[in-house]
Amino acid sequence: MYWIGIDVGGTFTDAVAFNDATGDLTFAKAPSTPADPTQGVLDVLAKLDVDLGDIERFVHGVTIGTNAVLEGKGAEVWMLVTRGFRDVLEIGRTNMPTPYDIRTQKTPPLVPRTRAIEIGERLMFDGSVRRALDAAEVSAAVAALPRHADAAVAVCYLHSYANPAHEQETEAILGQARPDLFACTSSGVLPQLREYERFNTTALNAYIGPLMGRYLSRLQKSLAGQGFTRSLYIMTSGGGVGTAERAEALPAATLLAGPPGGVAAAVHLGAELDMRNIITCDMGGTSTDVCLIEGLEIPITNEQRIADYANRLPQIAINAVGAGGGSIGWVDSGDILMVGPQSAGAAPGPACYGRGGTAPTVTDANLALNRLSAGAPLGGQILLNRDLAVAALEQLGARAGLDAIKLADGIVRIAVARMVSAIKQISIADGKDPRDFVLLPFGGAGPMHATAIADELEMQRILVPIGPGNFAAFGSLISDIRRDYGQTRTLRVGEDTWPDIEAGDASIEAQARRDLLSEGVADGDIELRRSAGMRYLGQSWELIVDLSLARTSADAATAFGDVHDKRFGHRSGGAVEIVNFRIAAIGRVEKPSMRNHAESARRSDARIGTREVYLAGAFVATPVFARGRLALDEMVTGPAVIEESGSTTVLPPGWTAKVIGRGELLLERA
């Protein structure tokens, strides 16, 4: 039987197939198809040459929702709100995007006030009913909703986190009167305090709901038509996977869910090789995503935004920057060379693809510098044309006053600088020294720029995984099932409050266990992790604190003090309160048992040629190696280029590469 992992990127759709009978991994790439992402998935499955009836596990990382939000192509969302609160999204947090600029414009809300319908109900902060819900008023509002397929409804009432009854009753009326509409409630999406964040996250969920439903329905129908009979699992932004049915009901949990696959794979690989502190660098065609992993603990945050819209569902703390292989080089009004965030994407793609692109990209620059081979088809399919790349560079270089090679070098340097800056934001800015971490580059372009990034940050070691171009897809394949739960309940932490803390967790834990059992997870494979949103009494915002090891109220208070001290550099003896109870429910899945590299490596000469490669300001005769022919423990000394399907590792002078483990490359300063 086969396990399949698929990750849809901006330029390529990547796939990994694991044969559990032989222990073999198979990689495949196909150009993404933005107009119909289903086709890209089917194309890459065809390249794997796997009978869909033989698939036991199928995990898919989707970008449908992310792209819809970034491009402003989601549903027409209507909101039912408590009377007097139709402007919650309009007002937001009243923060100015650009301080001191009176001309700055706020991002328009996902739901304009003209589509917010007020309902005369009212709950108090403790969940008590001040004004009962009028079902007739709700029915009249529902009757006024549009009839087209691209409409969706978000039900957002005040204090519904404390008592969801009014929202649930409204949802029932919606389901009976308009079963064709995608509808969701704020108590079902994010049952936590703070109206703006709760309303906006619910609006995001409704915004991408119809689109996600249509995509998953179309994909599952296509897969079933080719013999696939198992459940389809979808990556979530929190780093786990969930059923396709769960993704249809809570699509906001899939926003920015592509990068977490690579982070999950990095933790898995770090545990195997005993490398506990890792900085990941996922450089694909459109962007680069970086993440700092300390002690093999995946950092989770509830404070992310997408396209400047608050999304408070749990997400892996990933910092993204618009610097990928397809990022376009351009000159601004001051004749300053810039790179990104605009991307050539999959269509038309970089100029060297020969598909109509005329703007030079990072990929074009690397091809002009001979770091990429024009003879090896990219992703096994796209033959790169160096002449087209140079022509695009010459056209821009005429304006910048640089020849094609100098311009190409400048584009690469700027892209590297942007990635270095992104890593500094998650390390140095947070009190972490990147020199204490191993850099783990992946994505099609990651290993090509890894040593340049490491040089800037003075990092000593780089770990290039097997199949770096498909690493995120591999991470999808090995990810555990995960569901996150949260509930607002304010409780002051005192000597006698531990039973109340345990009771708050117990009610959520019971629901979490029931949900995982209903998805087929064995009771012995369920792990429940406790945490809480905590703050000092009088503070406005809370910090997420791991309470898995806490056994008393004093333990909980101490754990919060430690987190506060780590974040802000001090702790207080003041009173502490819990604001939100949180449970992460993990359903452990079997991990692949892969063959060791030593069992399959061919011990013939791995050197396949020599190429003039631009390194350190000049073209240098550089040996080129085929990665698949390198034997275990074999050492390569820079300068060198190590090629494989889907990625290229550039090794400048002063660096060495050694094959370790199951075939990973460990790069170290010579």
C-alpha positions as CSV (number, residue, x, y, z in Angstrom):
1,M,0.0,0.0,0.0
2,Y,1.0,3.6,-0.6
3,W,1.0,6.7,1.5
4,I,0.6,9.9,-0.5
5,G,1.5,13.5,0.5
6,I,0.7,16.4,-1.8
7,D,1.6,20.1,-1.4
8,V,0.2,22.7,-3.8
9,G,2.6,25.6,-4.2
10,G,2.4,28.8,-6.2
11,T,4.6,27.4,-9.0
12,F,4.7,23.6,-8.6
13,T,2.5,21.0,-7.1
14,D,4.7,18.5,-5.2
15,A,4.0,14.9,-4.3
16,V,5.6,12.1,-2.3
17,A,4.7,8.5,-2.4
18,F,5.9,6.0,0.3
19,N,5.6,2.3,-0.4
20,D,5.2,0.7,3.0
21,A,6.1,-2.7,1.6
22,T,9.5,-1.7,0.2
23,G,10.3,1.4,2.2
24,D,10.9,3.4,-1.0
25,L,10.1,7.1,-1.4
26,T,9.1,8.4,-4.8
27,F,9.0,12.1,-5.6
28,A,7.1,14.0,-8.4
29,K,6.4,17.6,-9.4
30,A,3.9,19.1,-11.8
31,P,3.2,22.8,-12.6
32,S,0.5,24.2,-10.5
33,T,-2.7,25.1,-12.3
34,P,-4.1,28.2,-10.5
35,A,-7.3,28.3,-12.7
36,D,-8.2,24.7,-11.5
37,P,-5.9,23.4,-8.7
38,T,-7.5,20.0,-9.0
39,Q,-5.8,19.5,-12.3
40,G,-2.4,20.0,-10.8
41,V,-3.1,17.4,-8.2
42,L,-4.3,14.9,-10.8
43,D,-1.2,15.7,-13.0
44,V,1.3,15.0,-10.2
45,L,-0.6,11.8,-9.2
46,A,-0.2,10.6,-12.7
47,K,3.5,11.2,-12.5
48,L,3.8,9.0,-9.4
49,D,2.3,6.1,-11.4
50,V,0.4,4.8,-8.4
51,D,-2.9,2.9,-8.6
52,L,-5.2,5.1,-6.5
53,G,-6.9,2.0,-5.2
54,D,-3.7,1.0,-3.5
55,I,-3.5,4.3,-1.5
56,E,-3.9,3.8,2.3
57,R,-3.2,7.4,3.4
58,F,-3.7,10.5,1.4
59,V,-2.8,13.9,2.9
60,H,-3.1,17.2,1.0
61,G,-1.8,20.7,1.7
62,V,-4.1,23.2,0.1
63,T,-3.7,26.9,-0.8
64,I,-7.2,27.5,-2.1
65,G,-8.3,29.6,0.9
66,T,-4.9,31.4,1.2
67,N,-5.0,32.5,-2.4
68,A,-8.6,33.6,-2.2
69,V,-7.9,35.9,0.7
70,L,-4.6,37.3,-0.8
71,E,-6.3,37.9,-4.2
72,G,-9.6,39.1,-2.8
73,K,-11.6,36.4,-4.6
74,G,-13.7,34.9,-1.8
75,A,-17.4,34.7,-1.2
76,E,-19.9,37.5,-0.7
77,V,-20.2,37.3,3.1
78,W,-23.2,38.5,5.0
79,M,-23.2,38.8,8.8
80,L,-25.9,38.5,11.4
81,V,-24.8,40.6,14.4
82,T,-26.2,41.8,17.7
83,R,-28.0,45.1,17.3
84,G,-25.6,48.0,17.7
85,F,-22.5,46.0,16.7
86,R,-22.6,46.1,12.9
87,D,-19.4,48.2,12.8
88,V,-17.1,45.9,14.7
89,L,-15.2,44.9,11.6
90,E,-15.2,48.5,10.3
91,I,-13.7,49.9,13.5
92,G,-11.3,47.0,14.1
93,R,-8.5,47.9,16.5
94,T,-8.3,51.5,15.2
95,N,-4.6,51.0,14.5
96,M,-3.0,53.0,11.7
97,P,-1.1,50.7,9.3
98,T,1.5,53.5,8.8
99,P,1.9,55.7,11.9
100,Y,2.2,59.4,11.4
101,D,1.0,59.2,7.8
102,I,-2.4,61.0,7.6
103,R,-3.0,59.7,4.1
104,T,-2.8,56.0,5.2
105,Q,-5.8,53.9,4.4
106,K,-7.1,50.9,6.4
107,T,-7.7,47.6,4.7
108,P,-11.4,47.4,3.9
109,P,-13.3,45.0,6.1
110,L,-14.2,41.6,4.7
111,V,-17.8,42.4,5.3
112,P,-18.9,46.0,4.7
113,R,-21.5,47.4,7.1
114,T,-24.1,47.3,4.3
115,R,-24.0,43.5,4.5
116,A,-24.2,43.4,8.3
117,I,-27.8,42.7,9.5
118,E,-28.6,43.6,13.0
119,I,-30.6,41.1,15.2
120,G,-32.3,42.3,18.4
121,E,-30.8,39.8,20.8
122,R,-28.4,40.4,23.7
123,L,-26.3,38.2,26.0
124,M,-24.3,39.5,29.0
125,F,-20.6,38.8,29.5
126,D,-21.4,35.8,31.7
127,G,-23.8,34.2,29.2
128,S,-27.0,35.3,30.8
129,V,-29.8,36.4,28.5
130,R,-30.7,40.1,28.6
131,R,-32.9,39.9,25.5
132,A,-34.1,36.7,24.0
133,L,-33.6,35.8,20.3
134,D,-36.6,36.6,18.2
135,A,-36.9,33.7,15.7
136,A,-39.3,35.6,13.5
137,E,-36.7,38.5,13.1
138,V,-34.0,36.0,12.2
139,S,-36.3,34.3,9.6
140,A,-37.0,37.7,8.0
141,A,-33.3,38.5,7.8
142,V,-32.6,35.1,6.3
143,A,-35.3,35.7,3.7
144,A,-33.5,38.8,2.6
145,L,-30.2,37.1,1.9
146,P,-29.1,36.7,-1.8
147,R,-29.8,33.6,-3.7
148,H,-26.6,33.2,-5.7
149,A,-24.0,30.4,-5.0
150,D,-21.2,32.7,-4.0
151,A,-22.9,34.0,-0.8
152,A,-22.1,32.9,2.7
153,V,-23.3,33.9,6.2
154,A,-21.4,34.4,9.4
155,V,-23.4,34.6,12.6
156,C,-21.6,36.8,15.2
157,Y,-23.4,37.7,18.4
158,L,-22.0,39.4,21.4
159,H,-20.6,37.1,24.2
160,S,-21.6,34.0,22.3
161,Y,-18.4,32.3,23.6
162,A,-20.1,32.3,27.1
163,N,-23.4,31.0,25.8
164,P,-23.7,29.8,22.2
165,A,-27.5,29.2,22.3
166,H,-28.6,32.2,20.3
167,E,-26.0,31.5,17.5
168,Q,-26.9,27.8,17.4
169,E,-30.6,28.7,17.1
170,T,-29.9,31.1,14.3
171,E,-27.8,28.5,12.5
172,A,-30.6,26.0,12.8
173,I,-33.0,28.5,11.2
174,L,-30.5,29.2,8.4
175,G,-30.0,25.5,7.8
176,Q,-33.7,24.9,7.5
177,A,-34.5,28.0,5.3
178,R,-31.3,28.2,3.2
179,P,-29.5,24.8,3.2
180,D,-27.7,26.0,0.0
181,L,-25.8,28.7,1.9
182,F,-22.5,28.2,3.7
183,A,-23.1,29.3,7.3
184,C,-20.9,29.4,10.4
185,T,-21.1,30.8,13.9
186,S,-18.4,32.6,15.9
187,S,-19.0,30.2,18.8
188,G,-18.3,27.3,16.5
189,V,-15.2,28.9,14.9
190,L,-13.6,30.7,17.8
191,P,-15.4,30.6,21.1
192,Q,-13.2,33.2,22.7
193,L,-13.5,36.8,23.9
194,R,-12.7,40.0,21.9
195,E,-15.4,40.8,19.3
196,Y,-13.1,42.0,16.5
197,E,-10.8,39.0,16.4
198,R,-13.7,36.6,16.8
199,F,-15.9,38.3,14.2
200,N,-13.0,38.6,11.7
201,T,-11.9,35.0,12.1
202,T,-15.5,33.9,11.5
203,A,-15.8,36.2,8.5
204,L,-12.6,34.7,7.0
205,N,-14.1,31.2,7.6
206,A,-17.2,32.2,5.7
207,Y,-15.2,34.1,3.0
208,I,-13.4,30.9,1.8
209,G,-16.1,28.4,2.8
210,P,-18.0,28.0,-0.5
211,L,-14.7,27.9,-2.5
212,M,-13.2,25.3,-0.3
213,G,-16.4,23.2,-0.4
214,R,-16.5,23.2,-4.2
215,Y,-12.8,22.4,-4.5
216,L,-12.8,19.4,-2.1
217,S,-16.0,18.1,-3.6
218,R,-14.6,18.2,-7.1
219,L,-11.3,16.7,-6.0
220,Q,-12.8,13.8,-4.0
221,K,-15.1,13.1,-7.0
222,S,-12.2,13.0,-9.4
223,L,-10.2,10.7,-7.0
224,A,-13.1,8.4,-6.5
225,G,-13.5,8.1,-10.2
226,Q,-9.9,6.8,-10.4
227,G,-10.4,4.2,-7.7
228,F,-9.5,6.1,-4.5
229,T,-11.7,4.7,-1.6
230,R,-10.1,6.0,1.6
231,S,-10.5,9.2,3.6
232,L,-8.8,12.4,2.3
233,Y,-6.9,14.4,4.9
234,I,-6.1,18.1,4.7
235,M,-3.2,19.9,6.3
236,T,-4.1,22.6,8.9
237,S,-2.2,25.7,9.9
238,G,-1.6,24.3,13.3
239,G,0.7,21.7,11.9
240,G,-1.6,18.6,12.0
241,V,-4.1,17.1,9.6
242,G,-7.9,16.8,9.7
243,T,-10.5,15.1,7.6
244,A,-11.8,16.8,4.4
245,E,-15.2,17.1,6.1
246,R,-13.6,19.0,8.9
247,A,-11.8,21.3,6.4
248,E,-15.1,22.0,4.7
249,A,-16.7,23.0,8.0
250,L,-13.7,25.0,9.3
251,P,-11.8,26.1,6.2
252,A,-10.1,29.0,8.1
253,A,-8.0,26.3,9.8
254,T,-6.3,25.6,6.4
255,L,-5.2,29.3,5.9
256,L,-1.4,29.3,5.5
257,A,-1.4,25.5,5.9
258,G,1.2,24.8,3.2
259,P,4.4,25.7,5.1
260,P,3.5,23.7,8.3
261,G,4.1,20.5,6.3
262,G,7.8,21.4,6.0
263,V,8.0,22.3,9.7
264,A,6.5,19.0,10.7
265,A,9.0,17.1,8.5
266,A,11.9,19.2,10.0
267,V,10.9,18.1,13.5
268,H,10.6,14.5,12.4
269,L,14.1,14.6,10.8
270,G,15.6,16.5,13.7
271,A,14.5,13.8,16.1
272,E,16.0,11.1,13.9
273,L,19.4,12.9,13.7
274,D,19.3,14.4,17.2
275,M,19.4,17.9,16.0
276,R,17.1,19.7,18.4
277,N,17.5,23.4,17.4
278,I,16.6,24.1,13.8
279,I,15.8,27.1,11.6
280,T,13.8,26.0,8.5
281,C,14.0,27.9,5.3
282,D,11.4,26.9,2.7
283,M,12.1,28.7,-0.5
284,G,9.6,27.9,-3.2
285,G,8.5,29.6,-6.4
286,T,6.6,32.5,-4.8
287,S,7.8,33.1,-1.3
288,T,10.2,31.9,1.5
289,D,8.8,30.8,4.8
290,V,11.1,30.5,7.8
291,C,10.5,29.0,11.3
292,L,12.6,28.7,14.4
293,I,12.3,25.3,16.2
294,E,13.8,25.1,19.6
295,G,14.1,21.8,21.4
296,L,12.1,20.2,18.6
297,E,9.0,22.1,19.9
298,I,6.9,23.5,17.1
299,P,6.0,27.2,17.9
300,I,2.3,27.8,17.9
301,T,0.8,31.3,17.8
302,N,-2.8,32.7,17.9
303,E,-1.7,36.2,16.7
304,Q,-1.2,35.8,13.0
305,R,-2.8,37.9,10.2
306,I,-3.4,37.2,6.5
307,A,-3.6,40.1,4.1
308,D,-3.9,42.3,7.2
309,Y,-7.0,40.4,8.5
310,A,-6.8,38.9,12.0
311,N,-7.0,35.2,12.2
312,R,-6.9,33.9,15.7
313,L,-7.0,30.1,15.0
314,P,-3.9,28.3,16.1
315,Q,-1.1,28.5,13.5
316,I,2.6,27.5,13.4
317,A,4.6,30.7,13.9
318,I,6.1,31.1,10.4
319,N,7.5,34.3,9.0
320,A,7.0,34.6,5.3
321,V,8.7,37.0,2.8
322,G,8.1,37.5,-0.9
323,A,11.4,36.1,-2.1
324,G,11.1,32.9,-4.1
325,G,12.4,31.5,-7.3
326,G,9.7,33.3,-9.2
327,S,10.2,36.6,-7.5
328,I,10.6,39.4,-10.0
329,G,13.5,41.8,-10.2
330,W,12.6,45.4,-10.9
331,V,13.8,48.9,-10.6
332,D,11.9,51.5,-8.6
333,S,11.4,55.2,-9.4
334,G,14.8,56.0,-7.9
335,D,16.5,53.4,-10.2
336,I,17.1,51.1,-7.1
337,L,17.1,47.4,-7.8
338,M,14.3,45.6,-6.0
339,V,13.2,41.9,-5.8
340,G,9.7,40.8,-5.2
341,P,7.2,40.5,-3.6
342,Q,5.6,40.3,-7.1
343,S,6.1,36.8,-8.5
344,A,5.9,35.3,-12.0
345,G,4.1,32.3,-10.4
346,A,3.3,29.2,-12.5
347,A,1.9,31.1,-15.4
348,P,3.7,32.6,-17.2
349,G,6.5,31.8,-14.9
350,P,10.2,33.0,-15.1
351,A,11.4,34.2,-18.5
352,C,13.6,31.0,-18.9
353,Y,10.4,28.8,-18.8
354,G,9.6,30.1,-22.3
355,R,6.0,30.5,-21.5
356,G,5.7,34.2,-22.2
357,G,7.3,35.7,-19.1
358,T,9.5,38.7,-19.8
359,A,10.5,40.0,-16.4
360,P,13.7,38.5,-14.9
361,T,13.3,36.5,-11.7
362,V,15.5,34.9,-9.1
363,T,15.4,31.6,-11.1
364,D,16.5,33.5,-14.3
365,A,19.4,35.1,-12.3
366,N,20.6,31.7,-11.0
367,L,20.4,30.2,-14.5
368,A,22.4,33.1,-15.9
369,L,25.0,32.5,-13.2
370,N,25.1,28.8,-14.2
371,R,24.1,27.7,-10.7
372,L,21.2,26.0,-12.4
373,S,21.6,23.6,-15.3
374,A,19.9,24.4,-18.6
375,G,20.1,20.7,-19.6
376,A,18.1,19.2,-16.7
377,P,14.3,19.8,-16.9
378,L,13.0,21.6,-13.9
379,G,10.7,19.3,-12.0
380,G,11.4,16.8,-14.7
381,Q,9.2,18.8,-17.1
382,I,10.3,22.4,-17.8
383,L,13.5,22.8,-19.9
384,L,15.2,26.0,-18.9
385,N,16.4,28.4,-21.6
386,R,19.4,30.4,-20.5
387,D,19.2,32.8,-23.6
388,L,15.7,33.9,-22.6
389,A,16.9,34.5,-19.0
390,V,19.9,36.6,-20.1
391,A,17.7,38.6,-22.5
392,A,15.3,39.5,-19.7
393,L,18.2,40.5,-17.5
394,E,19.8,42.6,-20.2
395,Q,16.5,44.5,-20.7
396,L,16.3,45.4,-17.0
397,G,20.0,45.9,-16.8
398,A,19.9,48.7,-19.4
399,R,17.8,50.7,-17.0
400,A,19.8,49.8,-13.9
401,G,23.2,50.4,-15.6
402,L,24.4,46.8,-15.1
403,D,25.3,44.0,-17.4
404,A,23.3,40.8,-17.2
405,I,25.7,39.0,-14.9
406,K,26.1,41.8,-12.4
407,L,22.4,42.3,-12.4
408,A,21.8,38.6,-11.8
409,D,24.3,38.6,-8.9
410,G,22.5,41.6,-7.5
411,I,19.1,39.9,-7.7
412,V,20.3,36.9,-5.9
413,R,22.1,39.0,-3.2
414,I,18.9,41.0,-2.6
415,A,16.8,37.8,-2.3
416,V,19.3,36.4,0.2
417,A,19.2,39.6,2.2
418,R,15.4,39.4,2.4
419,M,15.6,35.9,3.7
420,V,18.3,36.7,6.2
421,S,16.1,39.6,7.5
422,A,13.2,37.2,7.9
423,I,15.3,34.8,9.9
424,K,16.7,37.6,12.1
425,Q,13.1,38.6,12.9
426,I,12.4,35.2,14.4
427,S,15.7,34.7,16.1
428,I,17.8,37.7,17.0
429,A,14.8,39.9,17.5
430,D,13.4,37.3,19.9
431,G,16.7,36.9,21.8
432,K,17.9,33.8,20.0
433,D,21.3,33.4,18.4
434,P,21.0,31.8,14.9
435,R,24.5,30.4,15.3
436,D,23.1,28.0,17.9
437,F,20.8,26.4,15.3
438,V,21.1,24.2,12.2
439,L,19.8,25.7,9.0
440,L,17.4,23.3,7.2
441,P,16.7,24.6,3.7
442,F,14.2,23.0,1.4
443,G,11.8,23.9,-1.3
444,G,13.1,23.8,-4.9
445,A,15.3,26.9,-4.4
446,G,16.2,26.6,-0.7
447,P,19.5,24.6,-0.9
448,M,20.8,26.8,-3.7
449,H,20.9,29.8,-1.4
450,A,21.5,28.1,1.9
451,T,25.3,28.8,2.2
452,A,24.8,32.4,1.4
453,I,22.2,32.7,4.1
454,A,24.4,30.8,6.6
455,D,27.4,33.0,5.8
456,E,25.4,36.2,6.6
457,L,24.2,34.7,9.9
458,E,27.5,33.0,10.7
459,M,25.7,29.7,11.0
460,Q,28.0,26.7,11.0
461,R,25.9,23.8,9.8
462,I,23.3,23.2,7.1
463,L,21.1,20.1,6.7
464,V,19.7,19.5,3.3
465,P,17.0,16.8,3.5
466,I,16.2,14.0,1.0
467,G,14.0,15.4,-1.8
468,P,14.1,19.0,-0.6
469,G,11.9,20.1,-3.4
470,N,9.2,17.8,-2.0
471,F,9.9,18.1,1.7
472,A,6.7,19.9,2.6
473,A,4.7,17.2,0.8
474,F,6.6,14.6,2.9
475,G,5.7,16.5,6.0
476,S,2.1,16.3,5.1
477,L,2.4,12.5,4.7
478,I,3.9,12.0,8.2
479,S,1.8,14.6,10.1
480,D,-0.4,13.5,13.0
481,I,-4.1,14.2,13.2
482,R,-4.7,17.4,15.2
483,R,-7.6,19.4,16.5
484,D,-7.4,22.5,18.6
485,Y,-10.0,23.6,21.1
486,G,-10.3,26.8,23.2
487,Q,-12.9,28.2,25.5
488,T,-13.0,31.6,27.3
489,R,-13.5,31.3,31.0
490,T,-11.9,33.8,33.4
491,L,-10.5,32.3,36.6
492,R,-8.1,33.9,39.1
493,V,-5.3,31.5,40.0
494,G,-5.1,30.9,43.7
495,E,-4.2,28.2,46.2
496,D,-7.6,26.5,46.0
497,T,-8.3,26.9,42.3
498,W,-6.5,23.8,40.9
499,P,-9.8,21.7,41.0
500,D,-11.5,24.5,39.0
501,I,-8.6,24.6,36.5
502,E,-8.8,20.8,36.0
503,A,-12.6,21.0,35.6
504,G,-12.2,23.7,32.9
505,D,-9.8,21.4,31.0
506,A,-11.8,18.2,31.6
507,S,-14.9,19.4,29.8
508,I,-12.9,20.3,26.7
509,E,-10.8,17.1,26.9
510,A,-13.9,15.0,26.9
511,Q,-15.1,16.6,23.7
512,A,-11.7,16.4,22.1
513,R,-11.4,12.7,22.8
514,R,-14.9,12.0,21.4
515,D,-14.1,13.8,18.2
516,L,-10.8,11.9,17.6
517,L,-12.5,8.6,18.4
518,S,-15.2,9.4,15.9
519,E,-12.5,10.0,13.2
520,G,-11.1,6.5,13.8
521,V,-8.2,7.3,16.1
522,A,-7.5,4.5,18.7
523,D,-7.8,5.6,22.3
524,G,-4.2,4.7,22.9
525,D,-3.0,6.9,20.1
526,I,-4.6,10.1,21.5
527,E,-2.5,12.7,23.3
528,L,-4.1,15.7,24.9
529,R,-1.9,18.8,25.6
530,R,-3.1,21.4,28.0
531,S,-2.3,25.1,27.8
532,A,-4.0,28.3,28.8
533,G,-4.1,32.0,27.9
534,M,-2.9,33.7,31.1
535,R,-2.1,37.3,32.2
536,Y,-1.4,39.4,35.3
537,L,-4.6,40.9,36.7
538,G,-5.1,44.2,35.0
539,Q,-3.3,43.3,31.8
540,S,-5.3,43.5,28.5
541,W,-3.6,40.7,26.6
542,E,-2.7,37.1,27.6
543,L,0.2,34.8,26.8
544,I,-0.2,31.2,25.9
545,V,1.3,29.0,28.6
546,D,1.9,25.2,28.4
547,L,0.3,23.6,31.5
548,S,1.0,20.0,30.5
549,L,3.4,19.5,33.5
550,A,1.5,21.6,36.0
551,R,0.0,19.8,38.9
552,T,-0.9,22.6,41.3
553,S,-2.1,26.3,41.0
554,A,1.5,27.3,42.1
555,D,2.9,25.3,39.1
556,A,0.5,27.2,36.8
557,A,1.5,30.6,38.2
558,T,5.2,29.7,38.0
559,A,4.8,28.5,34.4
560,F,3.2,31.8,33.5
561,G,5.9,33.8,35.2
562,D,8.5,31.9,33.2
563,V,6.8,32.7,29.9
564,H,6.3,36.4,30.9
565,D,9.9,36.7,31.9
566,K,11.1,35.1,28.6
567,R,8.9,37.4,26.6
568,F,9.2,40.7,28.4
569,G,12.3,40.3,30.6
570,H,10.6,40.5,33.9
571,R,8.0,38.8,36.2
572,S,5.7,40.2,38.9
573,G,4.4,39.0,42.2
574,G,0.9,40.2,41.3
575,A,-2.2,38.1,40.9
576,V,-2.5,35.8,37.8
577,E,-5.7,34.9,36.0
578,I,-6.6,32.4,33.3
579,V,-8.6,33.9,30.4
580,N,-8.8,30.9,27.9
581,F,-8.5,27.2,28.4
582,R,-6.9,25.4,25.5
583,I,-6.5,21.8,24.5
584,A,-4.5,20.4,21.5
585,A,-5.8,16.9,20.7
586,I,-3.2,14.8,18.8
587,G,-4.0,11.6,17.1
588,R,-0.7,9.8,16.5
589,V,-0.3,8.1,13.1
590,E,2.2,5.5,12.0
591,K,5.5,7.0,10.6
592,P,7.1,5.6,7.5
593,S,10.0,3.2,8.0
594,M,12.3,4.1,5.1
595,R,15.2,2.3,3.6
596,N,18.7,3.5,4.6
597,H,20.7,5.3,2.0
598,A,23.6,2.8,2.3
599,E,21.3,0.1,1.1
600,S,20.5,1.8,-2.2
601,A,23.4,4.2,-3.1
602,R,25.3,3.4,-6.2
603,R,29.0,3.6,-5.4
604,S,30.0,4.7,-8.9
605,D,31.6,8.1,-9.7
606,A,29.1,10.7,-8.7
607,R,30.8,13.5,-10.6
608,I,28.9,14.1,-13.8
609,G,30.7,17.1,-15.3
610,T,32.2,20.6,-14.8
611,R,30.5,23.9,-15.3
612,E,31.6,27.6,-15.1
613,V,29.6,28.8,-12.1
614,Y,29.6,32.4,-10.9
615,L,30.9,32.3,-7.3
616,A,32.4,35.1,-5.2
617,G,32.4,37.6,-8.1
618,A,33.8,35.4,-10.9
619,F,33.0,32.4,-13.0
620,V,34.9,29.4,-11.6
621,A,35.3,25.9,-13.1
622,T,33.0,23.9,-10.7
623,P,32.5,20.2,-10.4
624,V,28.9,19.0,-10.8
625,F,27.7,16.0,-8.8
626,A,24.6,13.8,-9.1
627,R,23.3,13.6,-5.5
628,G,21.7,10.2,-6.1
629,R,25.1,8.7,-6.8
630,L,26.8,10.0,-3.7
631,A,27.5,7.1,-1.2
632,L,27.0,7.2,2.5
633,D,29.8,9.2,4.3
634,E,31.1,10.5,1.0
635,M,32.5,14.0,1.3
636,V,32.3,16.8,-1.3
637,T,34.5,20.0,-1.0
638,G,33.4,23.3,-2.4
639,P,33.3,24.7,-4.9
640,A,30.8,22.2,-6.2
641,V,27.2,22.0,-7.4
642,I,25.1,19.0,-6.3
643,E,22.1,18.4,-8.6
644,E,19.0,16.3,-8.1
645,S,15.5,16.2,-9.5
646,G,13.6,19.2,-8.1
647,S,16.5,21.0,-6.4
648,T,20.2,22.1,-6.6
649,T,22.7,22.6,-3.8
650,V,25.4,25.2,-4.4
651,L,28.6,24.6,-2.4
652,P,31.0,27.6,-2.5
653,P,34.6,27.5,-1.5
654,G,35.0,27.1,2.3
655,W,32.1,24.6,2.6
656,T,32.0,20.8,2.6
657,A,29.1,18.4,2.2
658,K,28.8,14.9,3.6
659,V,26.2,12.3,3.1
660,I,24.7,11.1,6.4
661,G,21.7,9.2,7.8
662,R,19.4,8.0,5.1
663,G,21.0,10.3,2.5
664,E,20.8,13.8,4.0
665,L,23.5,16.2,3.1
666,L,25.3,17.9,6.1
667,L,27.0,21.1,5.0
668,E,29.7,22.5,7.3
669,R,32.3,25.2,7.1
670,A,35.6,23.8,6.0
